[in-house]
Amino acid sequence: MPATRTTLRRSLAAAAALPLLAVALTACGYGSEAAKDDKVAPAAKGEKVDGLDTVKLGYFPNLTHATALVGDQEGIIQKELGGTRLSASTFNAGPSEIEALNAGSIDIGFIGPSPAINGYAKSKGQSLRIISGSASGGVKLVVNPAKIKTLDDLKGKKIATPQLGNTQDVAFLNWISEKGWKVDAESGKGDVSVVRTENKVAPDAYKSGAIDGAWVPEPTASKLVSEGAKVLLDESTLWPDKKFVITNIIVSQKFLKEHPDVVEAVLRGSVNTNAWINANPDKAKASANAKLKELTGKALPPKVIDPAWPSIQFTNDPLAATLRAQAGHAVKAGLLKQPDLAGIYDLRPLNKVLKAESEPEVADASLGVK
């Protein structure tokens, strides 16, 4: 079982994925919103952490959730849990994972910033805490090269985003606004036609000519490239240090209060997994793909996973300083009322783990619990 720990550079201020409409769904994943059957790993030998039999973990079968994929596949998270079993459930959309967290069906989850912010705001700050980062980047604007050769050529074209108000949708709307173009956020009509298209549908929509390009996460971007599209813009180039959060780790406040040692153990597993991924990128890519095949029945082909994998950075830093800016983008687009994000982070358990590993602590941008 891999256990190599390498020094991880602390991510600095960047920008994160974006808050969404209170009524909008989040499309970080592919397919339906239903959770798949739980996968319970056999418990490692040792004492149960905090006397708990099982900890229930949720994540998406996505490359941007590779910390969870690899940590589960390689048993790195389970190792830290000793005799407490890791029970994993997979989801294909943020709202269903938030609902599962609120219902107690999962205790801890890997999820995009938009549903985390939405869930926190809708519960008036009572449901969850963000306790760690997981991944940055992995979002690209890909286009039909026969129709679009420069960024200015996007005017008048049909560009897909996963869903109204989701992370990539707000990012694209903000980019359009900064170009000085006008688009009605709700309808998507304007100088650019923003066509809300599920990630799993986007490749066929591109092949049929229904869309001229898409602002989408991996591996959808690379799937479109495999169909002849070209990468016109990597979203990371728009942010300081080319970093913006795409995946965080959340926990229910009730579980955090009742089982802090279990939360700390899962975070140790996540930190160790990120260290192993960064030290062994090729092995980690293969491990993530093996888990994807187990969960979805189909591995990603090399022409998709090979270009997608290096565009994602795996980091423990949640890049908290970006949340205010991202909320501002959604508010400016008219998709979100200004949320109160005070207390959305509790990074104390993570910083305890990082300190023990002689790694730099991460900041909550004054959005942490008091």
Backbone torsions as a table, in degrees:
resi	resn	phi	psi	omega
1	MET	NA	128.1	-178.6
2	PRO	-62.4	139.8	179.0
3	ALA	-145.4	14.1	-179.2
4	THR	-65.4	134.6	178.5
5	ARG	-119.1	121.6	178.7
6	THR	-117.3	158.9	-179.8
7	THR	-71.1	126.0	179.1
8	LEU	-102.8	128.9	178.3
9	ARG	-70.7	137.9	178.8
10	ARG	-72.1	127.7	177.7
11	SER	-75.1	137.3	-179.6
12	LEU	-93.3	-170.2	-177.1
13	ALA	-57.8	136.7	179.8
14	ALA	-149.1	-151.3	175.1
15	ALA	-135.9	150.6	-169.8
16	ALA	-112.1	174.1	170.0
17	ALA	-65.8	162.9	-157.7
18	LEU	-108.5	152.2	176.1
19	PRO	-63.5	155.3	-179.8
20	LEU	-124.4	170.6	176.0
21	LEU	-55.4	144.3	177.4
22	ALA	-61.4	-27.5	-177.8
23	VAL	-100.3	-2.7	-175.1
24	ALA	-89.7	149.3	174.8
25	LEU	-84.0	160.1	179.7
26	THR	-111.4	132.6	-177.2
27	ALA	-116.4	70.7	172.2
28	CYS	-86.0	-16.6	-174.5
29	GLY	-115.1	-162.5	-175.0
30	TYR	-131.3	138.8	176.9
31	GLY	91.3	-156.1	-174.9
32	SER	-74.6	175.9	-179.6
33	GLU	-90.3	-8.2	-173.0
34	ALA	-70.2	143.0	174.9
35	ALA	-75.2	147.8	176.4
36	LYS	-88.7	172.9	-178.4
37	ASP	-59.6	144.8	178.7
38	ASP	-63.5	144.8	172.9
39	LYS	-115.8	111.9	-176.8
40	VAL	-103.0	114.6	178.7
41	ALA	-74.6	144.4	175.3
42	PRO	-63.1	136.3	-176.2
43	ALA	-67.2	139.8	173.7
44	ALA	-72.8	160.3	179.0
45	LYS	-69.8	144.3	178.6
46	GLY	138.1	178.2	179.5
47	GLU	-76.7	151.3	175.8
48	LYS	-71.3	139.1	177.9
49	VAL	-76.6	123.9	178.6
50	ASP	59.5	20.5	179.4
51	GLY	71.6	11.9	-175.1
52	LEU	-88.3	134.2	179.9
53	ASP	-71.7	-45.0	-172.3
54	THR	-143.0	142.5	169.4
55	VAL	-116.0	132.3	-173.8
56	LYS	-101.3	117.9	-174.9
57	LEU	-112.4	137.7	176.6
58	GLY	-117.8	142.5	174.2
59	TYR	-159.9	172.3	-180.0
60	PHE	-100.8	148.9	173.2
61	PRO	-79.7	63.6	-175.7
62	ASN	-128.1	152.0	175.5
63	LEU	-63.3	-31.6	179.1
64	THR	-70.3	-8.3	174.1
65	HIS	-109.7	29.7	-174.8
66	ALA	-65.2	-24.9	174.8
67	THR	-57.9	-44.2	178.4
68	ALA	-70.6	-43.5	-179.8
69	LEU	-57.3	-50.8	-176.4
70	VAL	-72.5	-42.2	179.9
71	GLY	-61.1	-34.4	176.8
72	ASP	-76.1	-49.0	-177.0
73	GLN	-60.2	-42.5	-175.3
74	GLU	-89.6	-4.8	179.4
75	GLY	75.5	15.9	-176.4
76	ILE	-70.1	-40.1	178.0
77	ILE	-70.2	-43.1	179.8
78	GLN	-59.4	-37.0	-179.8
79	LYS	-57.1	-39.1	-178.9
80	GLU	-74.1	-17.3	-177.5
81	LEU	-91.1	-7.2	178.3
82	GLY	57.1	-123.9	-178.0
83	GLY	-81.1	-1.7	175.3
84	THR	-85.7	122.5	-176.1
85	ARG	-77.0	143.3	173.6
86	LEU	-93.1	117.7	177.6
87	SER	-109.9	113.9	-174.3
88	ALA	-105.9	134.6	172.8
89	SER	-120.1	143.2	178.7
90	THR	-110.2	148.3	-177.6
91	PHE	-131.1	158.5	178.9
92	ASN	-117.2	3.9	177.1
93	ALA	-157.0	148.0	-176.1
94	GLY	-61.2	-45.4	-176.9
95	PRO	-57.7	-39.1	-179.4
96	SER	-68.0	-33.2	177.4
97	GLU	-70.5	-39.7	176.6
98	ILE	-63.1	-41.6	177.6
99	GLU	-61.2	-41.7	178.9
100	ALA	-64.2	-39.3	178.0
101	LEU	-64.7	-45.1	-179.6
102	ASN	-64.8	-31.0	-178.5
103	ALA	-86.2	-7.1	-178.1
104	GLY	83.7	9.1	178.7
105	SER	-72.9	-26.7	169.3
106	ILE	-131.7	158.5	-179.4
107	ASP	-104.9	-37.6	-175.4
108	ILE	-135.2	145.1	-179.2
109	GLY	-146.1	149.3	169.1
110	PHE	-94.5	129.7	-172.1
111	ILE	-160.0	157.6	177.3
112	GLY	-72.2	157.9	-178.7
113	PRO	-61.0	-36.6	-175.8
114	SER	-60.0	-52.4	178.1
115	PRO	-66.0	-30.1	177.1
116	ALA	-64.4	-45.9	178.8
117	ILE	-64.0	-44.3	-179.1
118	ASN	-62.1	-45.2	-179.9
119	GLY	-63.8	-39.3	179.6
120	TYR	-66.4	-44.9	-178.2
121	ALA	-66.2	-42.7	-177.4
122	LYS	-66.0	-30.1	-179.8
123	SER	-90.2	5.9	-177.2
124	LYS	56.4	40.1	175.2
125	GLY	77.3	20.2	-174.9
126	GLN	-107.3	-13.3	-167.7
127	SER	-92.1	-42.4	-168.2
128	LEU	-144.5	169.4	168.3
129	ARG	-133.9	144.7	167.7
130	ILE	-85.5	125.0	-173.6
131	ILE	-115.0	-6.4	178.9
132	SER	-171.0	160.1	166.2
133	GLY	-87.8	176.6	177.3
134	SER	-147.0	-47.5	-177.2
135	ALA	-146.9	153.2	177.6
136	SER	-129.9	145.9	173.2
137	GLY	85.0	-155.3	177.6
138	GLY	77.7	27.3	177.6
139	VAL	-127.7	133.0	-175.9
140	LYS	-140.0	152.5	168.9
141	LEU	-96.4	114.9	178.9
142	VAL	-117.0	143.0	-171.4
143	VAL	-140.1	163.7	172.8
144	ASN	-75.7	112.0	-174.2
145	PRO	-67.4	-17.5	178.0
146	ALA	-76.0	-23.4	-177.8
147	LYS	-106.8	-27.8	-173.3
148	ILE	-132.7	116.7	-179.7
149	LYS	-112.3	-26.0	178.2
150	THR	-131.7	166.4	179.2
151	LEU	-61.8	-33.4	178.9
152	ASP	-65.8	-23.7	180.0
153	ASP	-70.3	-9.9	179.9
154	LEU	-67.1	-24.0	-178.8
155	LYS	-60.0	127.2	-179.8
156	GLY	86.5	-2.0	-177.9
157	LYS	-98.9	168.4	-178.8
158	LYS	-104.9	111.2	-176.8
159	ILE	-118.4	128.8	-177.0
160	ALA	-86.0	145.5	163.6
161	THR	-129.4	159.0	-173.4
162	PRO	-62.2	-44.3	-177.4
163	GLN	-159.5	155.2	175.1
164	LEU	-57.8	124.6	174.9
165	GLY	79.6	1.9	-179.3
166	ASN	-80.4	178.4	-174.4
167	THR	-51.3	-54.6	-176.8
168	GLN	-72.3	-31.7	179.0
169	ASP	-61.9	-47.2	-180.0
170	VAL	-68.2	-36.9	177.9
171	ALA	-61.5	-43.5	-179.7
172	PHE	-68.8	-42.3	177.6
173	LEU	-60.1	-39.0	179.0
174	ASN	-67.3	-40.5	178.1
175	TRP	-62.3	-43.0	178.2
176	ILE	-60.0	-44.6	-180.0
177	SER	-60.7	-41.6	-179.7
178	GLU	-68.9	-22.2	174.2
179	LYS	-76.5	-12.7	-178.1
180	GLY	88.7	8.0	178.3
181	TRP	-89.2	160.5	-177.9
182	LYS	-115.6	131.9	175.0
183	VAL	-142.5	133.7	173.2
184	ASP	-73.7	117.8	-172.8
185	ALA	-60.8	-39.9	-176.2
186	GLU	-69.2	-49.1	-175.7
187	SER	-86.2	-22.9	-176.5
188	GLY	79.1	6.7	-177.6
189	LYS	-91.9	143.1	178.2
190	GLY	158.3	-149.1	-178.5
191	ASP	-60.9	-29.3	170.6
192	VAL	-124.6	140.5	175.5
193	SER	-89.9	112.6	178.6
194	VAL	-91.9	111.1	-173.9
195	VAL	-103.8	109.5	-179.9
196	ARG	-73.8	116.7	-172.3
197	THR	-138.7	127.0	179.7
198	GLU	-58.3	144.8	-178.5
199	ASN	-55.7	-39.4	-177.8
200	LYS	-69.3	-20.7	-178.8
201	VAL	-92.9	-22.8	-172.7
202	ALA	-54.0	-44.4	179.9
203	PRO	-59.1	-43.2	178.5
204	ASP	-67.8	-37.1	177.7
205	ALA	-63.4	-37.8	178.0
206	TYR	-66.8	-45.8	-178.5
207	LYS	-62.4	-34.3	-178.5
208	SER	-80.5	-12.0	-177.8
209	GLY	87.4	6.7	179.3
210	ALA	-68.1	-25.6	174.7
211	ILE	-131.4	152.9	179.5
212	ASP	-99.7	-6.2	-179.7
213	GLY	174.4	-175.6	-177.2
214	ALA	-158.9	145.7	172.6
215	TRP	-105.8	99.2	-166.0
216	VAL	-142.6	159.4	176.8
217	PRO	-83.7	168.4	173.6
218	GLU	-79.9	145.1	10.0
219	PRO	-94.2	10.1	-179.8
220	THR	-59.0	-41.5	-179.9
221	ALA	-58.0	-45.9	-179.3
222	SER	-72.1	-27.9	173.8
223	LYS	-63.9	-41.3	178.0
224	LEU	-66.5	-39.1	177.2
225	VAL	-61.8	-37.3	178.0
226	SER	-66.1	-16.5	177.0
227	GLU	-96.4	7.3	175.9
228	GLY	110.9	-6.3	178.6
229	ALA	-71.6	162.9	177.8
230	LYS	-123.5	145.3	175.9
231	VAL	-75.5	119.7	178.9
232	LEU	-99.4	-29.1	-177.8
233	LEU	-154.6	132.2	170.7
234	ASP	-97.6	122.6	-174.6
235	GLU	-57.9	-26.8	-178.3
236	SER	-60.1	-26.6	-178.7
237	THR	-71.3	-10.7	-179.4
238	LEU	-88.4	-8.8	-172.0
239	TRP	-116.4	150.9	175.8
240	PRO	-55.9	135.8	-179.8
241	ASP	62.0	10.1	179.1
242	LYS	57.2	35.5	-179.6
243	LYS	-125.6	132.6	170.7
244	PHE	-152.1	138.5	-172.7
245	VAL	-72.5	138.4	175.4
246	ILE	-119.0	-24.0	179.4
247	THR	-141.3	132.5	174.6
248	ASN	-118.1	170.7	171.0
249	ILE	-112.8	130.1	178.9
250	ILE	-119.5	161.8	177.0
251	VAL	-144.6	149.4	174.4
252	SER	-70.9	141.5	-178.6
253	GLN	-61.9	-34.9	179.0
254	LYS	-63.3	-45.4	-178.7
255	PHE	-68.2	-39.2	178.8
256	LEU	-60.9	-39.6	-179.5
257	LYS	-70.5	-39.3	-174.2
258	GLU	-85.3	-26.9	-174.7
259	HIS	-136.7	60.0	-178.4
260	PRO	-62.5	-31.7	-179.7
261	ASP	-68.9	-34.4	177.9
262	VAL	-68.6	-42.7	177.6
263	VAL	-59.0	-44.3	179.4
264	GLU	-62.7	-38.5	179.2
265	ALA	-65.2	-42.3	178.0
266	VAL	-63.9	-39.8	178.6
267	LEU	-65.9	-36.9	174.5
268	ARG	-60.9	-41.5	177.7
269	GLY	-62.9	-40.5	178.9
270	SER	-66.4	-45.6	178.8
271	VAL	-61.0	-43.9	179.5
272	ASN	-67.0	-35.7	177.6
273	THR	-65.4	-46.1	178.1
274	ASN	-60.5	-38.5	177.7
275	ALA	-62.3	-43.4	-179.2
276	TRP	-68.4	-40.6	177.3
277	ILE	-58.8	-47.7	-176.9
278	ASN	-69.7	-26.9	178.2
279	ALA	-85.0	-23.4	-174.9
280	ASN	-135.0	63.9	-172.3
281	PRO	-59.8	-39.5	-178.6
282	ASP	-69.8	-43.8	176.9
283	LYS	-64.2	-38.9	-179.3
284	ALA	-66.5	-40.3	177.7
285	LYS	-60.5	-44.4	178.9
286	ALA	-65.1	-39.1	179.3
287	SER	-64.7	-45.1	178.7
288	ALA	-61.7	-41.3	-179.2
289	ASN	-68.1	-35.6	176.6
290	ALA	-63.4	-40.7	178.4
291	LYS	-67.9	-39.1	177.3
292	LEU	-60.8	-41.1	178.8
293	LYS	-63.5	-40.4	178.1
294	GLU	-63.6	-40.8	-174.9
295	LEU	-80.7	-35.9	-173.4
296	THR	-110.9	-11.8	-179.1
297	GLY	87.7	-1.3	-177.0
298	LYS	-150.8	126.2	175.9
299	ALA	-80.3	157.4	175.4
300	LEU	-77.2	135.6	178.6
301	PRO	-70.1	157.7	-179.6
302	PRO	-54.4	-36.4	-177.3
303	LYS	-67.1	-14.7	177.0
304	VAL	-101.3	-51.6	-173.6
305	ILE	-73.6	-32.1	-176.7
306	ASP	-63.9	-44.9	176.0
307	PRO	-78.5	-24.4	-177.6
308	ALA	-73.9	-42.3	-171.4
309	TRP	-57.7	-49.4	-176.3
310	PRO	-70.3	-10.3	179.4
311	SER	-82.9	-7.2	-180.0
312	ILE	-105.8	130.7	176.5
313	GLN	-106.7	134.2	-178.3
314	PHE	-101.8	120.6	-170.6
315	THR	-144.1	147.7	175.9
316	ASN	-82.8	-19.1	-176.7
317	ASP	-74.7	123.4	178.0
318	PRO	-75.7	-2.0	179.2
319	LEU	54.8	49.6	-171.7
320	ALA	-60.7	-30.0	-177.4
321	ALA	-61.4	-17.9	-176.9
322	THR	-80.6	-20.1	-172.6
323	LEU	-62.0	-38.8	178.7
324	ARG	-62.3	-43.8	-180.0
325	ALA	-63.6	-42.5	-178.4
326	GLN	-67.4	-39.6	175.2
327	ALA	-60.8	-39.6	177.8
328	GLY	-61.7	-37.9	177.9
329	HIS	-62.7	-44.5	-179.1
330	ALA	-67.8	-38.0	177.8
331	VAL	-65.4	-43.5	-179.8
332	LYS	-61.9	-34.5	179.5
333	ALA	-77.2	-9.0	-179.2
334	GLY	81.4	17.1	-177.9
335	LEU	-99.4	-6.5	-174.7
336	LEU	-152.6	136.1	169.1
337	LYS	-78.5	148.2	-176.1
338	GLN	-54.6	114.4	-177.4
339	PRO	-85.2	153.6	172.1
340	ASP	-92.4	105.3	-175.9
341	LEU	-96.8	4.3	-179.9
342	ALA	-59.0	127.3	178.3
343	GLY	87.6	6.2	-178.9
344	ILE	-70.1	-24.7	179.7
345	TYR	-103.7	143.7	162.0
346	ASP	-135.6	96.0	-175.8
347	LEU	-98.9	9.1	-179.6
348	ARG	-62.7	-44.7	177.7
349	PRO	-62.9	-41.0	179.3
350	LEU	-63.6	-45.3	-179.3
351	ASN	-65.1	-30.4	174.5
352	LYS	-63.8	-43.3	178.7
353	VAL	-65.5	-44.7	-178.8
354	LEU	-63.9	-39.8	178.8
355	LYS	-62.0	-40.7	179.5
356	ALA	-65.6	-25.9	178.5
357	GLU	-93.6	6.8	-177.0
358	SER	59.1	34.2	176.1
359	GLU	-102.4	153.5	178.7
360	PRO	-66.8	143.4	177.7
361	GLU	-72.9	162.3	179.6
362	VAL	-113.9	156.9	-173.1
363	ALA	-105.4	156.3	-179.9
364	ASP	-106.2	7.3	176.8
365	ALA	54.7	36.4	-179.9
366	SER	62.0	23.8	176.5
367	LEU	-111.2	15.7	-178.3
368	GLY	-91.6	170.3	178.0
369	VAL	-64.4	146.5	-179.6
370	LYS	-93.0	NA	NA
